Amino acid sequence: MSYRFTVRAASLLLALQLCTAPAFAQQWPADEQGIQGQNGIRYFVVKTNLTTVIGEKRETIRIPCSGDKAAASVNYLYIGCGTRGVLLVSLSDPANPEPLELKATDSSVTDIYLVKDRVWLELEDGTAQPIDVTLGIAQDLALVGSEAPVAAATIGGFDATSVAAPAAQPKAAVLPEIEGKVLDVGPGFVVISLGRNDGITRGMRVELVEMFPVKLASGLDASEERRLDIGSVVGLDETTSQVSLSMNVTVPKSDIIARPTNEWIHRDASFAPRVGDVTITKLTARPFLPLGDRGLGIVMDASIGYRFAYPLAIDIMLSPLALALTSSNNVLSFAANGVVSYDSDYIQIGLGTGFSRVNPAVLSNDQLRGGDPGLSWTVVQYARLGSTDGKHISLQTQFVLLDNWGFEGLTLTGQTDLGILGERSWLLARTGWGLTGHGFVELGLRMLLRGNGSSGSIFLTPLVGYAGLAYDSCTSADPSCDRTRITNGPMIGATMEWRN
């Protein structure tokens, strides 16, 4: 976590200069000895070159910014990089300095002070900013400094022309040192206030950062920086760019900072995060042609649900709505339920209730002694293991109250990544049956047609399989009558899903 303070520079910088311990830190160029480190080691910074001098031995590495100010403490070397901020270099091995992190600043760095193990930066806008030097694992930094040979220069009697970086050093693209803002948010993308005139190119990666105000115990105002995503530029004009977002990432319509970066975020498409604050509407139709009978049948599902920002979901489902119109008989069955569930990224557990039109064709004569059961009360259980928009398996069961509670049916779904369309496609297998008399088994290709899974996204799942519906062939409760007849056949269907 880093904090930024805006302080009146006149009084603060005077206090810093009075408190700075010369033996603890030196500014570059501090004297004719370069930047003095431990055990007589000296460090020289010339643009993107950092040279370590131990006696007559010189070792040079490239750093990811062009440095013009520097100071050293026992554990770190701090290099001011103008508008890029300050580069922290580890001196845990003084003979082999290691760049760790490039920290952004509010404006260009003009000077560096070290006071009681705290680093303060004097900025061009007349303010001072402290730097938190508590670091975790060292990060790999892309080389974004000048690629041109270093011009001849002498610092403290040291010939800088002799410290050019090796030609074989890997290099990354030079990025424009600029920040913009998010102007608009769309389904799966944002529009930022940086364009071709600012050095932005198609395919360039852009970091999106949100700032949170923080009130410290001392009463000072600070801000905390949180990365939302790193996207790619997919379209641009002279002054704006369109940046794509990762799967299920949402960006609020507020003051979001956008800046070019050479970093990236690796996201496993199998485990996409849950999307919240969204309404999900689904409609599935499975028309089938009955074999050995004239007519048409269809098994449908419909649902609407809301995913809260916290791990809670509410769904209302009409599943199934089954209809068959044939020369033998006409059948209508359905079940309607509401479910409330705990809904996290990779686990969902829900419980609900509703009613079901039990199909007499699937009941025994004993169960039909009281006549057609009509509508019956149901209890629904739902469970999912895995990511909704990734690999997962889910199970929905229903229990119905007739004379007593009995198992009514289930729907089992499995989904995995297919990769035909990158992270935008999944292979889906599903089967279901129940006392409504319906049954189906199907395979589908789930595709993301629009957006990135957040609000405004549209999914389409073409389906192929087999479906059927039972009907009662008897007109009475005669035990000798074979009641159950099934009209069934191959089906081709689809599921549409909208998120708003």
C-alpha positions as CSV (number, residue, x, y, z in Angstrom):
1,M,0.0,0.0,0.0
2,S,1.3,3.5,-0.8
3,Y,0.1,6.8,0.5
4,R,0.4,10.2,-1.1
5,F,0.2,13.4,0.8
6,T,0.0,16.9,-0.4
7,V,1.9,19.2,2.0
8,R,3.0,22.8,1.7
9,A,6.5,22.4,0.4
10,A,8.1,25.5,1.9
11,S,7.9,24.4,5.6
12,L,8.1,20.7,5.0
13,L,11.2,20.6,2.7
14,L,13.0,23.0,5.1
15,A,12.4,20.6,7.9
16,L,13.5,17.7,5.8
17,Q,16.7,19.4,4.9
18,L,17.4,20.1,8.5
19,C,16.7,16.6,9.6
20,T,18.5,14.8,6.8
21,A,21.6,12.8,8.0
22,P,24.4,13.3,5.5
23,A,26.1,10.0,6.6
24,F,22.9,8.1,5.9
25,A,22.1,9.3,2.3
26,Q,23.7,11.3,-0.5
27,Q,22.1,12.9,-3.4
28,W,23.4,12.4,-6.9
29,P,25.7,13.9,-7.9
30,A,26.6,14.2,-4.3
31,D,30.4,14.7,-4.6
32,E,33.2,13.5,-6.8
33,Q,32.9,10.0,-5.5
34,G,29.4,9.2,-7.0
35,I,26.8,7.8,-4.6
36,Q,28.6,6.3,-1.7
37,G,27.3,2.9,-0.5
38,Q,28.6,0.3,2.0
39,N,32.2,-1.0,2.1
40,G,33.5,1.7,-0.2
41,I,31.1,0.7,-3.0
42,R,30.1,3.5,-5.3
43,Y,27.1,3.8,-7.6
44,F,26.8,5.9,-10.8
45,V,23.5,6.6,-12.6
46,V,23.6,7.8,-16.2
47,K,20.2,7.8,-17.8
48,T,19.2,4.1,-18.1
49,N,22.6,2.8,-16.8
50,L,23.4,1.9,-13.2
51,T,27.1,1.2,-12.7
52,T,28.5,-0.4,-9.5
53,V,32.2,0.4,-8.9
54,I,34.2,-1.8,-6.4
55,G,37.8,-0.7,-6.6
56,E,38.8,-1.0,-10.2
57,K,35.9,-3.4,-11.1
58,R,32.8,-1.9,-12.8
59,E,29.5,-3.7,-13.4
60,T,26.7,-2.0,-15.4
61,I,23.0,-3.0,-15.5
62,R,20.1,-1.3,-17.3
63,I,17.3,0.2,-15.3
64,P,13.7,0.6,-16.5
65,C,13.7,4.4,-16.5
66,S,16.0,7.4,-17.1
67,G,17.4,8.5,-13.8
68,D,18.6,12.0,-12.9
69,K,18.4,12.1,-9.1
70,A,19.5,9.4,-6.6
71,A,20.1,8.7,-2.9
72,A,21.3,5.6,-1.0
73,S,20.4,4.1,2.3
74,V,21.7,0.9,3.9
75,N,19.1,-1.3,2.1
76,Y,18.0,0.6,-0.9
77,L,19.1,2.9,-3.7
78,Y,16.4,5.4,-4.7
79,I,16.6,6.8,-8.3
80,G,14.4,9.7,-9.3
81,C,13.1,9.2,-12.9
82,G,11.3,12.5,-13.6
83,T,7.7,12.0,-14.5
84,R,8.0,8.2,-14.2
85,G,8.4,8.4,-10.4
86,V,11.1,6.8,-8.2
87,L,12.8,3.5,-8.8
88,L,13.6,1.4,-5.7
89,V,16.8,-0.7,-6.1
90,S,17.6,-3.4,-3.5
91,L,21.1,-3.3,-2.0
92,S,20.7,-6.5,0.0
93,D,23.8,-7.6,-2.0
94,P,25.6,-4.2,-2.3
95,A,27.8,-5.5,-5.1
96,N,24.8,-6.6,-7.2
97,P,22.0,-4.0,-7.0
98,E,18.6,-5.3,-8.1
99,P,15.7,-3.1,-9.4
100,L,12.6,-3.9,-7.5
101,E,9.7,-1.5,-8.1
102,L,9.0,1.7,-10.0
103,K,6.6,3.8,-7.9
104,A,4.5,6.5,-9.5
105,T,4.4,10.0,-8.2
106,D,1.9,12.9,-8.6
107,S,4.4,15.0,-10.6
108,S,8.0,14.9,-11.7
109,V,10.6,14.1,-9.1
110,T,13.1,17.0,-8.5
111,D,14.9,15.9,-5.3
112,I,15.1,13.0,-2.8
113,Y,15.5,13.1,1.0
114,L,15.9,10.3,3.5
115,V,14.8,11.1,7.0
116,K,14.8,8.4,9.8
117,D,14.4,5.5,7.3
118,R,11.6,7.3,5.4
119,V,12.1,8.5,1.9
120,W,10.6,11.9,0.9
121,L,10.4,13.1,-2.7
122,E,10.4,16.8,-3.7
123,L,8.0,17.2,-6.6
124,E,7.9,19.7,-9.4
125,D,4.5,20.9,-8.4
126,G,5.9,22.2,-5.1
127,T,4.7,19.3,-2.9
128,A,6.5,16.5,-1.1
129,Q,5.5,12.8,-1.2
130,P,6.6,10.0,1.2
131,I,7.4,6.6,-0.3
132,D,6.6,3.4,1.5
133,V,9.6,1.1,1.0
134,T,8.0,-2.0,2.4
135,L,8.1,-4.5,-0.5
136,G,7.0,-8.0,-1.1
137,I,8.4,-10.3,-3.8
138,A,10.6,-8.5,-6.3
139,Q,8.8,-7.8,-9.6
140,D,10.2,-8.2,-13.1
141,L,10.4,-4.7,-14.6
142,A,10.3,-4.1,-18.4
143,L,13.0,-2.0,-19.9
144,V,11.4,1.3,-20.9
145,G,14.4,3.6,-20.8
146,S,16.2,5.3,-23.6
147,E,17.6,2.8,-26.2
148,A,20.1,5.3,-27.7
149,P,23.8,5.1,-26.7
150,V,24.7,7.2,-23.7
151,A,26.3,10.5,-24.6
152,A,29.8,11.2,-23.3
153,A,29.6,12.6,-19.7
154,T,31.8,12.7,-16.6
155,I,30.3,12.4,-13.2
156,G,32.7,12.7,-10.3
157,G,35.6,12.0,-12.6
158,F,34.0,8.8,-13.9
159,D,33.8,8.4,-17.7
160,A,30.1,7.5,-18.3
161,T,30.8,6.5,-21.9
162,S,32.4,3.3,-20.7
163,V,29.3,1.9,-19.1
164,A,27.0,1.3,-22.1
165,A,24.7,-1.7,-21.6
166,P,25.5,-4.9,-23.4
167,A,23.9,-5.1,-26.8
168,A,22.3,-8.4,-26.1
169,Q,20.2,-7.0,-23.2
170,P,16.5,-7.7,-23.9
171,K,14.4,-4.6,-24.5
172,A,10.7,-3.8,-24.3
173,A,8.8,-1.1,-26.2
174,V,9.3,2.5,-25.0
175,L,6.1,3.7,-23.5
176,P,4.7,7.2,-23.4
177,E,5.0,8.7,-19.9
178,I,1.4,9.9,-19.6
179,E,-1.8,9.3,-17.7
180,G,-5.3,9.6,-18.8
181,K,-8.8,9.0,-17.5
182,V,-11.7,6.6,-18.3
183,L,-14.3,8.6,-20.2
184,D,-16.9,5.9,-20.8
185,V,-17.7,2.3,-20.0
186,G,-19.3,-0.2,-22.3
187,P,-19.9,-4.0,-22.4
188,G,-16.4,-5.4,-22.1
189,F,-14.5,-2.2,-22.8
190,V,-13.7,1.3,-21.6
191,V,-12.9,4.5,-23.5
192,I,-9.9,6.4,-22.2
193,S,-8.7,10.0,-22.8
194,L,-5.4,8.9,-24.5
195,G,-5.1,8.5,-28.3
196,R,-2.8,8.5,-31.2
197,N,-1.6,12.0,-30.4
198,D,-0.4,10.7,-27.0
199,G,1.7,7.9,-28.5
200,I,-0.9,5.2,-28.0
201,T,-0.9,2.3,-30.5
202,R,-3.2,-0.6,-31.2
203,G,-2.4,-3.6,-29.0
204,M,-0.7,-1.5,-26.3
205,R,-1.5,-2.6,-22.8
206,V,-3.2,-0.1,-20.5
207,E,-3.4,-0.3,-16.7
208,L,-6.6,0.9,-15.1
209,V,-6.3,2.1,-11.5
210,E,-8.8,3.3,-8.9
211,M,-7.8,5.7,-6.1
212,F,-9.4,5.4,-2.7
213,P,-9.3,8.3,-0.2
214,V,-7.9,7.3,3.2
215,K,-8.0,9.3,6.4
216,L,-4.9,8.8,8.6
217,A,-4.8,8.9,12.4
218,S,-2.7,12.0,12.1
219,G,-5.5,13.8,10.3
220,L,-3.7,13.9,7.0
221,D,-5.5,12.9,3.8
222,A,-4.0,10.1,1.7
223,S,-5.1,7.9,-1.1
224,E,-4.7,4.2,-1.8
225,E,-4.2,2.9,-5.3
226,R,-5.9,-0.3,-6.5
227,R,-5.4,-1.9,-9.9
228,L,-8.7,-3.0,-11.5
229,D,-7.3,-4.5,-14.7
230,I,-4.8,-4.4,-17.5
231,G,-6.5,-4.4,-20.9
232,S,-5.4,-4.0,-24.5
233,V,-6.1,-1.2,-26.9
234,V,-8.4,-2.5,-29.6
235,G,-9.4,0.8,-31.3
236,L,-8.2,4.4,-31.2
237,D,-8.4,7.8,-32.9
238,E,-6.4,10.9,-32.4
239,T,-7.5,11.7,-28.8
240,T,-9.2,8.6,-27.4
241,S,-8.8,4.8,-27.3
242,Q,-11.0,1.8,-26.6
243,V,-9.5,-0.7,-24.2
244,S,-10.8,-4.3,-23.8
245,L,-11.4,-5.7,-20.3
246,S,-10.6,-9.2,-19.0
247,M,-13.4,-11.7,-18.5
248,N,-16.0,-10.5,-15.9
249,V,-14.0,-7.5,-14.9
250,T,-16.1,-4.4,-14.2
251,V,-14.9,-0.8,-14.2
252,P,-17.0,1.8,-12.4
253,K,-18.0,5.1,-14.0
254,S,-15.8,7.2,-11.7
255,D,-12.4,8.8,-11.8
256,I,-10.3,5.9,-13.0
257,I,-6.7,6.5,-14.0
258,A,-5.4,4.9,-17.3
259,R,-1.7,4.6,-18.1
260,P,0.3,2.6,-20.6
261,T,2.2,-0.4,-19.1
262,N,4.4,-3.3,-20.2
263,E,3.0,-5.5,-17.5
264,W,0.1,-7.9,-17.9
265,I,-2.2,-9.9,-15.8
266,H,-2.4,-13.7,-16.4
267,R,-6.0,-14.8,-15.9
268,D,-7.0,-18.5,-16.2
269,A,-10.1,-18.6,-18.3
270,S,-11.2,-21.8,-16.4
271,F,-11.7,-19.8,-13.2
272,A,-13.2,-16.4,-14.2
273,P,-14.3,-14.4,-11.3
274,R,-17.9,-13.9,-10.4
275,V,-19.7,-10.8,-11.8
276,G,-21.9,-8.9,-9.4
277,D,-24.5,-6.2,-9.6
278,V,-26.0,-7.8,-12.7
279,T,-29.4,-9.2,-13.7
280,I,-29.2,-12.4,-15.7
281,T,-32.0,-13.5,-17.9
282,K,-32.0,-17.0,-19.6
283,L,-34.3,-18.6,-22.1
284,T,-33.8,-22.2,-23.4
285,A,-36.0,-23.9,-26.1
286,R,-35.6,-27.6,-27.1
287,P,-38.0,-28.4,-29.9
288,F,-38.1,-32.1,-30.8
289,L,-39.8,-34.2,-33.4
290,P,-41.6,-37.3,-31.9
291,L,-40.6,-40.6,-33.4
292,G,-43.4,-42.8,-34.5
293,D,-46.0,-40.1,-34.0
294,R,-47.2,-37.0,-35.8
295,G,-46.8,-33.7,-34.0
296,L,-44.3,-31.5,-32.2
297,G,-42.9,-31.3,-28.7
298,I,-40.8,-28.7,-26.9
299,V,-39.1,-28.6,-23.5
300,M,-38.2,-25.0,-22.3
301,D,-36.5,-23.3,-19.4
302,A,-36.7,-19.7,-18.4
303,S,-35.2,-17.8,-15.5
304,I,-34.4,-14.4,-14.3
305,G,-32.0,-13.7,-11.4
306,Y,-30.0,-11.0,-9.7
307,R,-26.3,-11.3,-8.6
308,F,-25.6,-8.9,-5.8
309,A,-22.1,-7.2,-5.3
310,Y,-21.7,-9.4,-2.3
311,P,-22.0,-13.3,-2.6
312,L,-25.8,-13.5,-2.8
313,A,-28.1,-14.4,-5.7
314,I,-31.8,-14.6,-6.1
315,D,-33.4,-16.6,-9.0
316,I,-36.9,-17.2,-10.2
317,M,-37.2,-20.2,-12.6
318,L,-39.8,-21.7,-14.8
319,S,-38.1,-25.1,-15.4
320,P,-39.4,-27.0,-17.2
321,L,-42.2,-25.7,-19.3
322,A,-42.9,-28.8,-21.5
323,L,-45.5,-29.1,-24.2
324,A,-46.4,-31.9,-26.7
325,L,-49.0,-31.7,-29.4
326,T,-49.3,-35.0,-31.1
327,S,-51.9,-37.2,-32.8
328,S,-51.9,-39.5,-29.7
329,N,-52.3,-36.9,-27.0
330,N,-51.6,-33.3,-25.8
331,V,-49.5,-32.8,-22.7
332,L,-48.5,-29.7,-20.7
333,S,-46.3,-29.8,-17.6
334,F,-44.3,-27.2,-15.7
335,A,-42.6,-26.3,-12.5
336,A,-41.9,-22.8,-11.1
337,N,-39.6,-22.1,-8.2
338,G,-37.7,-19.3,-6.5
339,V,-34.1,-19.9,-5.1
340,V,-31.9,-17.9,-2.8
341,S,-28.3,-18.9,-2.8
342,Y,-24.8,-18.1,-1.4
343,D,-23.0,-17.3,-4.7
344,S,-19.2,-16.9,-4.6
345,D,-16.6,-17.1,-7.4
346,Y,-16.3,-20.9,-7.3
347,I,-19.1,-22.2,-5.0
348,Q,-22.9,-21.7,-5.1
349,I,-25.3,-23.3,-2.7
350,G,-29.0,-22.5,-2.8
351,L,-32.4,-23.5,-1.4
352,G,-35.8,-22.6,-2.7
353,T,-39.5,-23.5,-3.0
354,G,-42.3,-23.3,-5.4
355,F,-44.9,-25.6,-7.1
356,S,-45.0,-28.2,-9.8
357,R,-47.6,-29.7,-12.2
358,V,-47.0,-33.4,-11.6
359,N,-47.6,-35.5,-14.7
360,P,-50.0,-38.4,-13.9
361,A,-48.2,-40.5,-16.5
362,V,-45.3,-41.0,-14.2
363,L,-47.3,-41.9,-11.1
364,S,-48.5,-45.3,-10.0
365,N,-52.1,-46.3,-9.7
366,D,-51.9,-46.2,-5.9
367,Q,-50.7,-42.6,-6.1
368,L,-53.6,-41.7,-8.4
369,R,-56.3,-43.1,-6.1
370,G,-57.0,-39.5,-5.0
371,G,-57.2,-38.4,-8.6
372,D,-55.0,-36.1,-10.6
373,P,-52.5,-34.5,-8.2
374,G,-52.5,-31.2,-10.1
375,L,-50.2,-28.6,-8.5
376,S,-47.9,-29.8,-5.7
377,W,-45.5,-28.0,-3.4
378,T,-41.8,-28.5,-4.2
379,V,-38.5,-27.8,-2.5
380,V,-35.5,-27.1,-4.6
381,Q,-31.8,-27.5,-3.9
382,Y,-29.0,-26.1,-6.0
383,A,-25.2,-26.5,-5.9
384,R,-22.4,-25.4,-8.2
385,L,-18.7,-26.2,-7.8
386,G,-16.4,-24.1,-10.1
387,S,-16.7,-20.9,-12.0
388,T,-20.0,-19.9,-13.6
389,D,-18.1,-18.7,-16.7
390,G,-15.4,-21.4,-16.6
391,K,-15.1,-25.0,-15.6
392,H,-17.9,-26.1,-13.3
393,I,-20.4,-28.8,-12.4
394,S,-23.8,-28.0,-11.0
395,L,-26.8,-30.0,-9.7
396,Q,-30.4,-29.0,-9.1
397,T,-32.8,-31.3,-7.3
398,Q,-36.5,-31.1,-6.6
399,F,-38.6,-32.8,-4.0
400,V,-42.4,-32.8,-4.3
401,L,-45.1,-33.2,-1.6
402,L,-47.8,-35.7,-2.6
403,D,-49.0,-38.1,0.1
404,N,-45.5,-37.5,1.6
405,W,-42.2,-36.1,0.4
406,G,-40.7,-37.8,-2.6
407,F,-37.9,-37.2,-5.1
408,E,-39.3,-35.3,-8.1
409,G,-36.3,-34.9,-10.4
410,L,-33.0,-33.3,-11.1
411,T,-31.0,-31.3,-13.6
412,L,-27.2,-32.0,-13.9
413,T,-24.9,-29.7,-15.8
414,G,-21.2,-29.9,-16.6
415,Q,-19.2,-27.1,-18.4
416,T,-15.6,-26.9,-19.4
417,D,-13.4,-24.6,-21.6
418,L,-13.4,-25.5,-25.2
419,G,-10.9,-22.9,-26.6
420,I,-12.4,-22.6,-30.1
421,L,-13.0,-18.9,-29.4
422,G,-10.3,-18.4,-26.7
423,E,-11.8,-17.6,-23.3
424,R,-15.1,-16.9,-25.0
425,S,-16.4,-20.5,-25.6
426,W,-17.2,-23.4,-23.4
427,L,-18.4,-27.0,-24.0
428,L,-21.6,-27.8,-22.1
429,A,-23.3,-31.1,-21.3
430,R,-26.6,-31.3,-19.5
431,T,-29.3,-33.7,-18.6
432,G,-32.6,-33.5,-16.7
433,W,-35.8,-35.3,-15.9
434,G,-38.6,-35.2,-13.3
435,L,-42.2,-35.9,-12.2
436,T,-43.3,-33.3,-14.7
437,G,-42.8,-36.1,-17.2
438,H,-40.1,-34.4,-19.1
439,G,-36.6,-35.6,-19.9
440,F,-33.6,-34.5,-22.1
441,V,-29.9,-35.0,-22.7
442,E,-27.9,-32.4,-24.6
443,L,-24.6,-31.1,-25.7
444,G,-24.0,-27.4,-26.3
445,L,-21.4,-24.8,-27.4
446,R,-21.7,-21.8,-25.1
447,M,-20.3,-18.7,-26.7
448,L,-19.9,-15.1,-25.5
449,L,-21.2,-13.0,-28.4
450,R,-20.9,-9.5,-26.8
451,G,-19.1,-8.0,-23.9
452,N,-16.8,-9.7,-21.4
453,G,-19.4,-11.4,-19.1
454,S,-20.3,-8.2,-17.2
455,S,-23.4,-6.0,-17.7
456,G,-24.3,-5.7,-21.4
457,S,-23.0,-9.2,-22.3
458,I,-24.9,-11.7,-24.4
459,F,-24.3,-15.5,-24.5
460,L,-25.6,-18.0,-27.1
461,T,-25.5,-21.8,-26.6
462,P,-26.6,-23.9,-29.6
463,L,-27.9,-27.3,-28.4
464,V,-28.3,-30.8,-29.9
465,G,-29.6,-33.8,-28.1
466,Y,-32.7,-35.9,-27.4
467,A,-35.9,-34.9,-25.5
468,G,-39.2,-36.3,-24.6
469,L,-42.4,-36.0,-22.6
470,A,-44.6,-38.6,-21.0
471,Y,-48.4,-38.7,-21.2
472,D,-51.1,-40.8,-19.6
473,S,-52.7,-43.4,-21.9
474,C,-55.3,-44.5,-19.4
475,T,-58.7,-42.9,-18.6
476,S,-59.1,-44.5,-15.2
477,A,-57.1,-46.0,-12.3
478,D,-57.4,-49.5,-13.7
479,P,-54.4,-51.4,-12.4
480,S,-54.2,-53.5,-15.6
481,C,-53.7,-50.3,-17.7
482,D,-50.2,-49.5,-18.8
483,R,-50.4,-45.8,-18.1
484,T,-47.1,-44.4,-19.3
485,R,-46.5,-43.5,-22.9
486,I,-43.6,-41.3,-24.0
487,T,-43.4,-39.1,-27.0
488,N,-39.7,-38.3,-27.8
489,G,-37.2,-37.7,-30.5
490,P,-34.1,-35.8,-31.6
491,M,-34.0,-32.1,-30.8
492,I,-32.1,-29.0,-31.8
493,G,-32.3,-26.0,-29.6
494,A,-30.6,-23.0,-28.1
495,T,-30.1,-21.0,-24.9
496,M,-29.9,-17.2,-24.9
497,E,-28.5,-15.3,-21.9
498,W,-28.6,-11.6,-21.3
499,R,-26.8,-9.7,-18.6
500,N,-27.9,-6.2,-17.6
